Amino acid sequence: MTNFEFLQAEHVKLLQNHADLQKRYDMLAAAVGFSNISVGDASKLSFVKNDITIYCDGHQFRGHRLVIATRTDYWDDLSRLDRIEFKDITYNTGCAVLKWMYTDHVDGLLGSRCLMEILVAAVKYRFLDLQIRCELLLLDRIDCDSCLMLYDIATKNDLVQLKDNCEKMIKAKWNEFSADDFTNVSASLLYGLIKSYSEHVLHSIIRLKRSDILLLFFIENFQELPKLCNEEVSGTFPLELALESDQIEIATSLVNHHADVNSIDNNGKTLLMRMLVKNKVNALIFLIQNGANFGQKVDITGENLLHIAASTKCSYELIEWLSSNLNHFDINDVDNDSKTPFIKAVDSENIEIIELLLQKSAVDINKMDRKGCSPISSALFKIRNMALAELIAKAGTDLNILYKGVFMIHHAVYTSNLDAVQFLCRHKVDVNKRTAEGMLPLQIVIDSENINLDLIRILMRSAANISLKISGSHETLLHHIIGSENDSEILEVCIENNICNEDIFTIVDTNGHTPIAKAVFSGKFQSAELLIKAGANVNEKDPEGVSLLMRTINSKLDDAAVFLLDHGTDISGCISDKDCFSLAIEFSLLKTIRRLCAFAREGEKYINASLLWEALQQGSFEIAKILTESGCHLNGCFYNENQKFHQTLLHKAIGLKLRDAAIFLIDAGCDIDISEQWQINGEKPGRDTPLLACIRSDFNDVAMYLIKRGARLDRKDAEGRSAVHLSIYKKNIAILIELLNKCNPDLLLDTDCSGNTPLDVAIETHNYLAAETLIKKAPKLITQVDENGEMLLHKTVRAIDLESVLFLISANFDVNACTVNESCVTALHLNAQYGSEIIMRNLILAGANVNAISTDGFTPLHVAAYNNYEALCMILLENGAQPNVPDTLGNTPLHRAVSGGSVACVNVLIGDSRINLRALNKKQQNALFLTTGDLSRTNSLDILQMFLNADPQFPLDEKDVDGFTVFLLSYLKGNENMCHALLRCGVCLGTISQSGISVFKHVTPTKQLLFSLLDKLEREPCWADGHSCSECEMKFSLTMRKHHCRHCGRLVCARCSEQEVPILKYGVEKPARIWYVVLLFMPISILLMTVSIIAYIYFFTTCTLVDFYSKSSNDTLEAHNLLDSQSSSDRPRLMSRFLTEAELREVFMLPEYTPRDLDLTLKEREFLNKAGKVSSITDQIIQAVKST
């Protein structure tokens, strides 16, 4: 039910409920005395006598005028009437009306037709309430069967609601109505419905078989009749629809109103064709009578009316009609597929049409269609109707005609059509005929997937010849039969028909095989048996003289060789100097070897080990077992001339990883501890045992098997490695575990030629799983010492192997264990030497002692500081390392850092609050003494600066046990940078050691360093102290006073310092006592500086530098190169700095300052005068120096 129908049904129910409620209300109102009562009550009328007679359908009833008057006004004034009559109403309908008049009740169980009669009566006699009640009841009963009748009633009586609901039902079910449903509907009403609900009016009229409505349609659509009468709807024309339903009258009317009898549908078929297909003979006659065309063809297929008849199952009347009109057709006409009506009739197995056409001698029964199919081939292969084929054959068809490019006999064989083959053979078709490719019918049968022996038997009985050769090959059909799948069965058929003779057995194919040879080589022993029985020779030889047995063995045909041996073949003969036995072993022919070994045992022949090896190498263990049982030696050796070695069968199997072969030899009882022998320089040292060879080549299965079978585990290879060593090298944990389960723990302490135990090898190769397994087996392995006195942890730290270190720590190795040698260092010492930060942290976390002391008194901090590992020093200090611990020489880590030039480490150590910068070693030297030998450009200076930053009062002039200071040692070692830096810090230049060595008396190849030191003195140095003159070594007394050179600070006597000169670079203008030798060391630069200072004091207080450098506007030298700023006034200004030597020379050499006669200004003349004075003073000083 659709949504609309559901809503409609609900609406009707609501209307009925409303009517029931209205009735109840009226009854209740009457009971309480309401005046506007709409329904009479029979109980209240009982006291009144019935006063009117009602006639209905031959019956009369007594009634009351009052009741009738309240229900209808049809009879106007009832007071003047004694009787009324219900005309055209049945008795039952009248009773229902009277019941409603008195009870206001209509039985809902009444049928729809009865309700319609009551409704008609209510409408006629104006019973309005009854009309409404009946209409409501009928609304709920509208269905496909009653809607048309209700629609007619509603239309005639103008019942709008009922009409609308009927219209909706008619529209929804329009296509389900038949012509009988509209029989009683008036023409005008039905025509209206058709126009309303039918898309194609004319087709609907014809389908409803209402010729009266057709007339209305013609009148209404007179102008469009040519179009409407030929309109195709769903592939059907109006005329076709009329003819199909045998409405000849309507068909005639259509033709009279321009309907086309030759109209063509969408498929290109005419009405004549379509009526023929439907076997409408009367329609055919009607169309022909009205001018239909016989010769019309279908454009798409090219078929004419006879083609269509040939494909149609025709009735007797249609055959009669065709027979009478056959002369109107071209019986050999072809369609687009080149098919004649006869071929179409054969394809459709239309016997009636075939017989009809065969009556005409003009019919061509051999004509082929486009695909090359003739009537006979169609009957034989397409429809496989032998009776039909017999009928065509009797008509004289050609049986050797081609079908699909081959003769019919070949096609019949191709398709295994036994009936067709029998039919053709019965009609004497040649069974030895070849196709274009040279194929014979029997060959085709043999090549088919499913061999049909009956088919072969039919061909053989029809004289098929198996001695014929296959096209393009030298083999006969007999060879071909042997090569087929069902060869023996086919041969039996051939032998039954006595087709075999001796000549057939000697014919060879392209491979040189006779039939018996082909049967044997292809394993067709049953066929070979049949051929032997038929006379084939089992000892035949090829043209080279090789017997059939040798050829089968050489072709690795074990069963074939056994077959020939079982049939008494001769076993003599050979191929390439190999007899049957050798060839059989080479090709692993088990059955043949078993038979030949029996012959060997009988003849007591020796079986070589090489034959056993070949069997093992090929995996032929059954053959190997047979050979060993026959006496083959298991420990036989092979000698390799090129590689100079002897190798047993077991070693050879292991080398080639032949697992099964090796296990076979072990199980067979070979020596499992025998060594491979290699010849080197005339010697024959022992090499790998089978177990070592297996482990070396990762041959685990055999290695496990050897261990299980008790192979010796203490055997070693040429490098001294045992099986345990090798398993660790190869990281073969499975083998190692098996070895450890079987071996003595003392075996794990053995070393190889390199002195490595198995645990050493495991750590070296990072095979920690193996190492852990070894430690569990022998815990004392971890503390074993090598020849250098080092344990595993020391070696791994030296190699900076973090993973191994972590493993050993996790194995509870004592991280504070010392080496068993003269150095006695811990792992932390070694790590401080090799510089791994992460290893050091892990060692410390594992409990390493950061203050551990070696034999030399070194702590790890000593070693890290000396090797300049800043990060390691920081780690050690952070973890409690003592920075002031002395070694055996008294050197602290700071001494070691300074001596190694480790600036970064010095910085780290000085930054520690616990450091003692002034700590002295056994030579009474602080750490700064050790910088004197560092001649690098910056290291010593950086360290000096760090010391002074940390301790500004650091004793730079402190002496060691020999009286040397830092400065004196730096001078002696040629550390010029350090000397200059120390002098700038104010150290004493004249220090003398206990042995009398000073910078002035120390013998050097040149005095360049001393000159440089004296030259670059910027201030008066500290005075030296002593008891004698440092020059003449006279001891001081009351009469011999001490003096100091004011230039160098040296302690001298009066005689050695009697010269006095002003020391201008120190700002000493008065003559000062100096050591006389100093004058020889003073370079020209000091004199030039002196001149510059004098010039500055003399005249730069009276004129500015701008005046001094006054030039023309074109000069390139500008004043701001010398002055920071230029005052606008003429007030003299002092220099902001001293002139350099180059600037001073430039001043005196400028050509602008030469005298000029004409253009000298006042300032220029003043400058020249002052310059002359400066020049004279300079000359005097130079002369004084030269005279001295």
Buried (B, 14 or more C-beta within 10 A) or exposed (E): EEEEEEEBBEBBEEBBEEBEEBBEEBBEBBEEEEEEBBBBBEEEBEEEEEEBBBBBBEEEBEBBBBBBBBBBEEBEEBEEEEEBEBEEBBEBBBBBBBEBBBEBEBEEEBEBEBBBBBBBBBBBBEBEBBBBBBBBBBBBBBEEEBBBBBBBBBBEBEBEBBBEBBBBBBEBBBEEBEEEBBEEBBBEBBBBBBEEBBEBBBBBBBBBBBBEBBBBBBEEBEEEBEEBBBBBEEEBBBBBBBBBBBBEEBBBBBBEBEBBBEBBBEEBBBBBBBBBBBBBBBBBEBBBEBEBEEEBBBEEBBBBBBBBBBBBEBEEEBBEBBEEBBEEBEBBBBBEBBBBBBBBBBBBBBBBBBEBBBEEEEBBBEBBBEEBBBBBBBBBBEBBBBEBBBBBBEBEBEBEBBBEEBBBBBBBBBBBBBEBBBBBBEEEBBBBBBBEEEBBBBBBBBBBEEBBBEBBBBBBEBEBBBEBBBEEEBBBBBBBBBBBBBBBBBBBBBBEBEBBEEEBBEBBBEEEBBBBBBBBBBEBBBBBBBBBEBEBBBEBBBEEEBBBBBBBBBEBBBBBBBBBBEBEBBBEBBBEEBBBBBBBBBBBBBBBBBBBBEEBEEEEEEBBBEBBBBBBBBBBBBBBBBBBEBEBBBEBBBEEEEEEBBBBBBBBBBBBBBBBBBBBBBEBEBBBEBBBBBEEEEEEEBBBBBBBBBBBBEBBEBBBBBBEEEBEBEBBBEEBBBBBBBBBBBBBBEBBBBBBEBBEEEBBBBBBEEEBBBBBBBBBBBBBBBBBBBBEBBEEBBEBBBEEBBBBBBBBBBBBBBEBBBBBBEBEBBBBBBBEBEBBBBBBBBBBBBBBBEBBBBBBEBEBBBBBBBEBBBBBBBBBBBBBBBBBBBBBBEBEBBBBBBBEEBBBBBBBBBBBBBBBBBBBBBEBEEBEBBBBBEEBBBBBBBBBBBBEEEBBBBBBEBBBEBEEEBEBBBBBEBBBBBBBBBBBBEBBBBBBBBBEBEBBBBBBBEEEBBBBEBEEEEBEBBBBBBEEBEEBBBBBEBEBBBBEEBEBEEEBEBBBBBBBBBBBBEEBBEBEBBBBBBEBEEEBBBBBBBBEBBEEEBBBBBBBBBBBEEBBEEBBBBBBBBBEEEEEEEBEEBBEEEEEEEEBBEBEEEBEBEBBEEBEEEEEBEEEEEEEEEEBEBBBEBBEEBEEBBEEBEEEBEEE
